[in-house]
Structure formats: structure tokens, C-alpha cells
């Protein structure tokens, strides 16, 4: 099973399907929020919140229980665990949106008294009193207005609003909502969400003032300032060649050629040693040799040891998440498993990455039609999993159901039977 870099359309359709679950009315708000936070990574939650705001603002969530869950998610998915007891709303960037909802005077915006009470309780008291309740229970509560002083929340929202530049606050969407006579259908919402993922969609564009400044005046240079080279000036001195710089550039060019070859075929031991030595000499060189997440799969399949070396050097870079995603999305093979196995023994990888990689490997094994290749990959995966379990790199209890089903399906293979016994013995 292949998975594109997160977040993808399938993930947001998962959110859409979750909001339209028949059982949603009887699911606790806490469990729904846990589902969403488990599905999406932390840096993708801002996209989730923006999508929910879009659907709420345009009246695209038809049922009250859908909207109640959406309000709760906007508050809870950014909540800091340390502030749970205090009910502090400051961790969510969408508090201002929730405040705007209850203050809205727009006649086209639908807000029931139940929803208003629910949002006020969120803003005033946090999730402590609501997390165990369900949308059905909330709808059965008293419809009388809840008297509560939101002065502190209003002040906080106004302070946050002052931090936003005036030219940004002046932006408006290029597309205006048109009233519809009939109720919004499930297929229409799916079509809207798919449209949001097209690059050229007008739904993502805004119209706003351009930030323009006057070019600063040119000032005379002092004697100790750097000036432009002027070959016609009497002060100009010819540039002298620096053999050290030329040698460095030559070495970098040679390394780039070796890496380009490494993407296409296995390097000789001699070339592999040269490349490893140069990477070891200059820790920053790995960022300038043409390696990208898109090319990682080619490097892994042709030169797994070089791939391991590069990934270890990139482990503290901001791009490491993209490289790990590329590794997860690769075809399962001896080399890809070797790379992941080596990484797990040297550094501590995110548990969600390891779990996703294992799940994808299991799906790959189950989907292969060639029995010989299937048996080979199943053995490889079983040995890999036994190694992770024995080294306590993974907690098998978190994957027990999936691994147990995998072992039962391939119980004819000795390694799968051994893995099953190991899991049962823990």
C-alpha cells in the first residue's frame, strides 16, 4: 500500500466520513478528537482546522451534531495537555473564529441556541465538562441562554487580532458563497473538498492590497564599507586565483557526479568509499549533492549504505520528515527494509513512522500475487519485526491485532509462526 505525503485528499475525506458517521451522534467528543489527532500529524492540524472553519462558515455542515463536533475539534486539537484542568483556550489558533461565530450578525449564518451554548461553554470552561459527553446529549440539554461573562475571552481575541498585519486582515476571498435552495448533499461536500486540493482552485485564492514601500535613497559609502568592483576605477585590483577554492569546487563537482551515478546503479567499493569519506569530512555537503526526497528511493535501491549515511546526516535537518515520508512510500524490498532496520538501531525514529512503515509492508505482502516473491517478502518482514521486538524498539501491543492477523494469514511460513509465538510470549 502506497501513501502520499501527508496531508492528502484521502485524509480529509476520512475527516468528512467521520463527521458523517451514523454513530457520531453517540460518540463522545473526546473519542472523536482522539481519532483526528491520531490520523493527522501535529503540523497538519492547522489545515484540518482551516477546512473545518471553511465548512462551518459556508453552512456546509448540514446537521447540528456535525457542527458541534467541528466546534469541539477547533478547540481541542490544539489544546496543551498541561492546560487541560485550567480550561485555558490560548493554545488554539481558532479561538477567535469560535468567538466570531457566537458574535456573528450575518442573517445567512445558521447558529442554533444549542450550538451557541456549546461554544460559550467551551470558551468559558474548556473541554473538561464536555469531553465525555456526546452530540446527542448536548442536543437534549436546556435551550435557555447560558449567562456567562466572556470579557476575558473577548480581550484575548482582540489582543490576538492586533498582532495580525492590517494588509492581511484586509484580504477577502475571491469566491463569494451563493445561497442554495436545497440542503447540502454528501456528494456536494466531497466535491468541494476535492476542489480544495486542486492547485488552480479559486477557493484558495484571496484578494487583498499589495504591500508597497518606497525604495530607500542611496547613501554615500564610507571608506571602511564594502563597495562594488569597478574595473575602470584606479582603486581596482585584479582578482587573484585561489587554488584552494578551485580544488574545493572540483571535489564538490566530482561528488555530485558520483551521487548522480549512485541514483542509477550500484557504485564500486572504491567510489563508495570516496563518497563516504567526503561526506564525513564536510557535514554540510549532503545538502548540496542533489539528494531530494523524490530521489531517495533510487538511492536506497542502488546504494543502501550511502542512503543510510545520508539519512543519518540529515536526521537533525528540517527536511528529515519529508525523507522519512518518502521512505514509507517506497516499494517494500530487501534494501528498503535494510535501511529502516539500520536507522532504528542507530537513532530513535518517531513511533508513528515505524508503525506506518510496518502497516504498509504488511499490506504490500498481502497484495502480492507472485507466491514466490510473497513468501520471500513475508520472511523478510517477519525477521525484521522480530528484531524490532527483541530490541524493544517497538511496543508490539500497539500493533498486536494487525501483526497477529498477518501471522495467522501466513502461518504456513516458518518465520511467521515464529513471530506469532514471540508476540504471544510477551
C-alpha positions in Angstrom: 0.0 0.0 0.0 1.4 3.4 -1.0 0.8 6.6 0.8 1.4 10.1 -0.4 3.0 12.7 1.8 0.6 14.0 4.4 -1.9 15.5 4.4 -3.6 14.1 1.3 -7.1 14.2 -0.1 -7.8 10.7 1.3 -7.0 12.0 4.8 -9.5 14.9 4.6 -12.1 12.5 3.1 -11.6 10.5 6.3 -12.4 13.6 8.3 -15.5 14.1 6.1 -16.6 10.5 6.6 -16.0 10.8 10.3 -18.3 13.8 10.6 -21.0 12.0 8.7 -20.8 8.7 10.6 -24.2 7.5 11.7 -22.8 6.6 15.1 -21.3 10.1 15.5 -24.3 11.3 17.5 -23.4 8.8 20.2 -19.6 9.1 20.2 -18.0 11.1 22.9 -16.3 14.4 21.8 -13.1 13.1 23.4 -13.0 9.9 21.3 -13.7 11.8 18.0 -10.9 14.3 18.8 -8.5 11.3 19.6 -9.4 9.8 16.2 -8.5 13.0 14.4 -5.3 13.6 16.3 -4.1 10.1 15.7 -4.9 10.4 11.9 -3.1 13.7 11.3 0.4 14.8 12.3 0.7 18.0 14.5 1.9 20.2 11.7 -1.1 19.2 9.6 -3.7 20.1 12.2 -3.8 23.8 11.1 -5.0 22.5 7.7 -7.7 20.4 9.4 -8.8 23.5 11.4 -8.9 25.7 8.4 -11.0 23.2 6.5 -13.5 22.9 9.4 -13.7 26.8 9.6 -14.4 26.8 5.8 -17.2 24.3 6.1 -18.8 26.0 9.1 -18.6 29.5 7.7 -20.3 28.4 4.4 -23.0 26.4 6.1 -21.7 23.2 4.5 -22.2 21.0 7.6 -25.9 20.3 7.5 -26.5 18.5 10.8 -26.2 20.0 14.3 -24.2 17.1 15.5 -21.6 17.7 12.7 -21.2 21.3 13.7 -20.9 20.5 17.4 -18.1 18.1 16.7 -16.4 20.6 14.4 -16.5 23.3 17.2 -15.1 20.9 19.7 -12.2 19.9 17.3 -11.3 23.5 16.6 -10.8 24.0 20.3 -9.4 20.6 21.4 -6.9 19.5 18.7 -4.6 22.4 19.7 -5.1 22.1 23.4 -2.0 21.8 25.6 -2.3 18.9 28.0 -0.8 21.0 30.8 -3.7 23.5 30.5 -6.5 20.9 30.4 -7.5 21.4 34.0 -7.4 25.2 33.8 -9.5 25.2 30.6 -7.2 27.7 29.0 -8.2 28.3 25.3 -5.0 30.1 24.4 -3.4 27.2 22.6 -5.9 27.0 19.7 -5.4 29.5 16.8 -9.1 29.1 16.1 -10.5 30.6 19.3 -11.0 33.9 17.5 -13.1 32.1 14.9 -15.3 30.5 17.6 -15.7 33.9 19.2 -16.8 35.3 15.8 -19.3 32.6 15.4 -21.3 33.5 18.6 -20.9 37.2 17.8 -21.9 36.9 14.2 -24.8 39.1 12.9 -24.9 37.5 9.5 -28.5 36.5 8.7 -27.3 33.8 6.4 -25.3 32.0 9.1 -27.1 29.3 10.9 -26.4 29.1 14.6 -28.9 27.3 16.9 -29.2 28.1 20.6 -27.7 24.6 21.4 -24.6 25.5 19.4 -24.3 28.9 20.9 -24.5 27.4 24.4 -22.0 24.8 23.5 -19.4 27.3 22.2 -19.9 29.6 25.2 -19.2 26.6 27.5 -16.1 25.7 25.5 -14.7 29.3 25.7 -15.6 29.7 29.3 -14.8 26.4 30.9 -12.8 24.4 28.3 -13.3 20.8 27.4 -13.3 19.4 31.0 -17.1 19.2 31.3 -17.8 18.3 27.7 -15.2 15.7 26.7 -17.2 12.7 27.9 -20.5 13.9 26.5 -22.0 13.2 23.1 -23.7 15.4 20.5 -27.0 13.6 21.3 -26.7 14.5 25.0 -25.8 18.2 24.2 -28.9 18.5 21.9 -31.1 17.3 24.7 -29.9 20.0 27.1 -31.9 23.1 28.2 -32.2 25.6 25.3 -32.1 28.6 27.7 -29.3 31.1 27.1 -26.3 30.5 29.3 -25.3 33.7 31.2 -21.6 34.0 31.2 -19.1 36.8 31.1 -16.8 36.4 28.1 -14.9 39.7 28.7 -11.6 37.9 29.2 -12.0 35.8 26.0 -13.1 38.9 24.1 -10.0 40.8 25.3 -7.7 37.9 24.4 -9.2 37.7 20.9 -8.8 41.5 20.4 -5.2 41.2 21.5 -4.5 38.5 19.0 -6.3 40.4 16.3 -3.9 43.4 16.9 -1.0 41.1 16.1 -2.2 40.4 12.5 -0.9 43.0 10.0 -3.6 45.3 8.6 -2.9 44.3 5.0 -3.5 40.6 5.9 -6.8 41.4 7.7 -8.0 43.3 4.6 -7.9 40.2 2.4 -11.2 38.8 1.2 -11.9 35.5 -0.6 -12.2 35.6 -4.4 -15.3 33.4 -4.3 -18.5 34.5 -2.6 -20.9 32.0 -1.2 -24.1 31.7 -3.2 -27.3 30.7 -1.4 -28.7 27.3 -2.2 -32.4 26.3 -2.1 -31.9 22.7 -1.2 -30.0 21.1 1.6 -26.3 20.5 1.0 -25.7 16.8 -0.1 -22.9 14.5 0.9 -21.7 14.3 -2.7 -21.6 18.1 -2.9 -19.3 18.3 0.2 -17.0 15.6 -1.2 -16.8 17.5 -4.5 -16.0 20.7 -2.6 -13.2 19.0 -0.6 -11.7 17.6 -3.8 -11.8 21.0 -5.3 -9.8 22.4 -2.4 -6.9 20.2 -3.4 -6.6 21.5 -7.0 -3.7 23.9 -7.3 -5.6 26.2 -9.5 -8.8 26.3 -7.4 -10.2 29.8 -6.8 -11.3 28.6 -3.3 -7.7 29.1 -2.1 -7.1 32.5 -3.6 -7.7 35.8 -1.9 -7.9 39.4 -3.0 -6.1 42.0 -0.9 -3.9 45.1 -1.0 -0.3 44.8 -2.1 2.4 45.7 0.4 4.3 48.5 -1.3 7.2 50.6 0.0 9.2 53.4 -1.4 12.8 52.5 -2.5 15.3 53.8 0.1 17.7 56.6 -1.1 21.3 55.7 -2.0 23.8 56.8 0.6 27.5 57.5 0.1 29.8 54.7 1.2 32.3 55.2 3.9 36.0 54.2 3.5 35.6 51.1 5.6 32.5 49.8 3.7 32.4 47.1 1.0 31.9 48.6 -2.4 31.1 47.1 -5.8 34.0 46.1 -8.0 34.6 48.8 -10.7 37.3 47.7 -13.2 37.6 51.2 -14.5 38.5 52.6 -11.1 42.1 53.4 -10.1 41.4 51.6 -6.9 40.5 48.3 -8.6 42.9 45.4 -8.0 42.8 42.3 -10.3 41.4 39.2 -8.6 44.0 36.6 -7.8 43.3 32.9 -8.4 42.8 30.8 -5.3 43.8 27.2 -5.9 42.2 26.1 -2.7 38.8 27.3 -3.8 39.3 25.7 -7.3 40.2 22.4 -5.6 37.2 22.6 -3.3 34.8 23.2 -6.3 36.4 20.4 -8.2 35.9 18.0 -5.3 32.2 19.0 -5.0 31.7 18.5 -8.7 33.2 15.0 -8.5 31.0 14.2 -5.6 27.9 15.4 -7.5 28.8 13.1 -10.4 29.2 10.1 -8.0 25.8 10.8 -6.4 24.2 11.1 -9.9 25.7 7.7 -10.7 24.5 6.3 -7.3 20.9 7.1 -8.2 21.2 4.9 -11.3 23.5 2.0 -10.4 25.5 0.4 -7.6 28.8 2.2 -7.0 32.1 0.3 -6.9 33.6 -0.2 -3.4 36.3 2.4 -4.3 33.7 5.0 -5.4 31.5 4.2 -2.4 34.5 4.8 0.0 35.4 8.1 -1.7 31.8 9.3 -1.3 31.5 8.2 2.3 34.9 9.9 3.2 33.9 13.2 1.6 30.5 13.2 3.3 32.3 12.6 6.6 34.7 15.5 6.0 32.0 18.0 5.3 28.8 17.6 7.3 27.0 20.2 5.1 28.0 18.5 1.8 24.9 16.2 2.0 22.7 19.3 1.4 24.5 20.2 -1.9 24.8 16.9 -3.8 21.4 16.8 -5.4 19.7 14.5 -3.0 16.0 15.1 -2.6 13.1 13.1 -1.0 11.9 12.3 -4.5 15.3 10.7 -5.4 15.7 8.8 -2.1 14.1 5.6 -3.4 16.6 5.3 -6.3 19.5 5.8 -3.9 18.1 3.2 -1.5 17.6 0.5 -4.1 21.0 1.0 -5.8 23.2 2.0 -2.8 21.5 1.4 0.5 24.7 2.0 2.6 25.1 5.5 1.1 21.4 6.2 1.7 21.8 5.2 5.3 24.8 7.5 5.6 22.9 10.5 4.1 19.8 10.0 6.2 21.8 9.8 9.4 23.5 13.1 8.5 20.1 14.7 7.7 18.5 13.5 10.9 18.6 16.9 12.5 17.6 18.9 9.4 14.2 20.4 8.9 13.7 18.1 5.8 14.0 14.8 7.6 10.3 14.4 7.9 10.0 14.6 4.1 12.7 12.0 3.7 11.0 9.6 6.2 7.7 10.0 4.3 9.5 9.1 1.1 10.9 6.1 2.8 7.5 5.0 3.9 6.0 5.4 0.4 8.7 3.2 -1.2 8.1 -0.2 -2.6 9.0 -2.8 0.1 12.3 -4.5 -0.8 15.3 -6.1 0.9 17.2 -2.7 0.6 14.4 -0.6 1.9 13.9 -2.8 5.0 17.7 -2.9 5.5 17.8 0.9 5.5 14.9 1.2 8.0 16.4 -1.5 10.2 19.8 0.2 10.3 18.2 3.6 11.1 16.2 2.1 14.0 19.4 0.7 15.6 21.3 4.0 15.3 18.8 6.7 16.1 15.4 6.9 17.7 12.8 7.2 14.9 9.2 8.6 15.5 7.0 5.6 16.5 4.3 6.8 14.1 6.8 6.4 11.2 7.8 2.9 12.2 4.1 1.9 12.7 3.1 3.3 9.3 6.1 1.6 7.6 5.2 -1.8 9.2 1.5 -1.4 8.1 2.5 -0.6 4.6 4.8 -3.6 4.5 2.0 -5.9 5.7 -0.3 -4.5 3.1 2.3 -5.0 0.4 2.8 -8.6 1.4 -0.9 -9.3 1.4 -1.4 -7.8 -2.1 1.4 -9.6 -4.0 0.1 -12.2 -6.5 3.5 -13.8 -7.1 3.7 -16.6 -4.4 7.5 -16.9 -4.6 8.0 -13.2 -4.1 5.3 -13.0 -1.5 6.9 -15.8 0.6 10.3 -14.1 0.3 9.0 -10.7 1.5 6.9 -12.2 4.3 10.0 -13.9 5.7 12.0 -10.7 5.4 9.3 -8.7 7.2 8.9 -11.4 10.0 12.7 -11.3 10.7 12.6 -7.5 10.7 9.7 -7.4 13.2 11.3 -10.0 15.5 14.5 -7.8 15.5 12.5 -4.7 16.4 10.6 -6.5 19.2 13.7 -8.1 20.7 15.5 -4.8 20.7 12.4 -3.2 22.3 12.3 -0.6 19.5 8.5 -1.1 19.1 5.8 -2.0 21.6 4.1 -5.0 19.9 0.9 -4.3 21.9 0.3 -1.2 19.8 0.3 -3.3 16.6 -0.7 -6.7 18.1 -4.1 -7.1 16.2 -2.5 -6.2 12.8 0.6 -8.4 13.4 -1.4 -11.3 14.7 -3.7 -11.3 11.7 -0.7 -11.1 9.4 0.9 -14.1 11.2 -2.3 -16.2 11.0 -2.7 -15.4 7.3 0.9 -16.6 6.6 1.1 -19.3 9.2 2.4 -21.8 6.6 5.7 -19.8 6.6 8.0 -20.8 9.5 9.2 -17.2 10.2 5.6 -16.1 10.5 4.9 -18.9 13.0 8.0 -17.9 15.0 6.9 -14.2 15.0 3.4 -15.3 16.3 5.0 -17.3 19.2 7.2 -14.4 20.1 4.2 -12.0 20.2 2.2 -14.4 22.4 5.1 -14.9 24.8 5.4 -11.2 25.6 
